[in-house]
Amino acid sequence: MAELEIIAIANLEITDADEYRKYEKGFFPILKKYNGSFITFDDAPKHMEGDSPLKGRVILFGFATEEDASNWFNDPEYQELSKYRRDGTSTHSITFTKVLKR
């Protein structure tokens, strides 16, 4: 995996698996178009502390630059594809966070 500058954290609950599957099928080619890397997902994250446990699926993926992350999210093809995610899930958040340089 290339060095990442941005980690994206998505938290969603799948409400229509067929609609969400359409999103998943188109997700990876657009992610790669913007130098994105899929890291992992978990349908049962373990809540350890705090008042707001995450519900549903947590997805982590990253980008080499902040510009790549922004361009991916704003890409018209991705925005068109994301309609399937919006129709097939309850999206709690999509958050970009910078990776600490060491």
C-alpha positions in Angstrom: 0.0 0.0 0.0 1.3 3.4 -0.9 1.9 6.0 1.8 -1.4 7.6 2.8 -2.0 11.2 3.7 -5.7 10.9 4.3 -7.8 8.1 5.9 -11.5 8.0 5.2 -13.8 6.6 7.8 -17.3 5.7 6.7 -20.0 4.5 9.1 -23.3 3.3 7.7 -26.1 0.8 8.2 -27.2 -1.2 5.2 -30.9 -1.0 4.7 -31.2 -2.4 1.1 -28.5 -4.9 0.3 -29.3 -5.0 -3.4 -29.0 -1.2 -3.8 -25.8 -1.2 -1.7 -24.3 -4.0 -3.8 -24.6 -1.7 -6.9 -22.6 0.9 -5.1 -19.9 -1.7 -4.0 -19.5 -2.9 -7.6 -18.6 0.6 -8.9 -16.7 1.8 -5.8 -13.3 0.3 -6.4 -12.6 1.5 -9.9 -13.3 5.1 -8.9 -11.3 4.7 -5.7 -8.3 3.5 -7.8 -8.8 6.4 -10.3 -7.8 8.7 -7.4 -4.9 6.7 -6.0 -7.2 5.4 -3.2 -6.5 2.3 -1.2 -9.1 0.1 0.5 -7.9 -0.8 4.1 -10.7 -2.8 5.7 -14.4 -3.0 6.8 -16.1 -4.4 9.9 -19.8 -5.1 10.3 -19.5 -5.5 14.1 -17.0 -3.0 15.4 -16.3 -3.4 19.1 -17.3 -0.3 21.1 -14.9 0.2 24.0 -15.7 3.6 25.5 -17.8 6.7 25.0 -21.5 7.7 24.5 -21.8 7.1 20.8 -21.1 3.6 19.7 -20.8 3.2 15.9 -23.8 1.3 14.3 -23.6 -1.0 11.4 -20.6 -1.1 9.0 -17.3 0.8 9.5 -15.1 1.2 6.4 -11.6 2.5 6.2 -9.8 3.5 3.0 -7.2 6.1 2.2 -5.7 8.4 -0.3 -2.1 9.5 -1.1 -3.1 13.2 -1.0 -5.8 15.4 0.4 -6.4 16.6 -3.2 -7.0 13.0 -4.4 -9.5 12.5 -1.5 -11.4 15.6 -2.4 -11.3 14.9 -6.1 -12.7 11.4 -5.5 -15.6 12.6 -3.4 -16.5 15.4 -5.8 -16.1 13.3 -8.9 -19.4 13.4 -10.9 -19.1 9.6 -11.6 -18.7 8.9 -7.9 -21.6 11.3 -7.0 -23.8 9.4 -9.4 -22.7 6.1 -8.0 -23.2 7.3 -4.4 -27.0 7.5 -5.1 -27.0 3.7 -4.6 -25.3 4.1 -1.2 -27.7 6.7 -0.2 -30.7 4.6 -1.3 -29.3 1.4 0.2 -28.0 2.6 3.6 -28.4 5.0 6.4 -25.1 6.8 6.2 -24.1 8.1 9.6 -20.8 9.7 8.5 -18.0 9.9 6.0 -15.0 11.6 7.6 -11.6 12.4 6.2 -8.7 12.6 8.7 -5.1 13.4 8.1 -2.4 10.8 8.8 0.2 11.9 11.4 3.6 12.3 9.7 6.4 10.6 11.6 
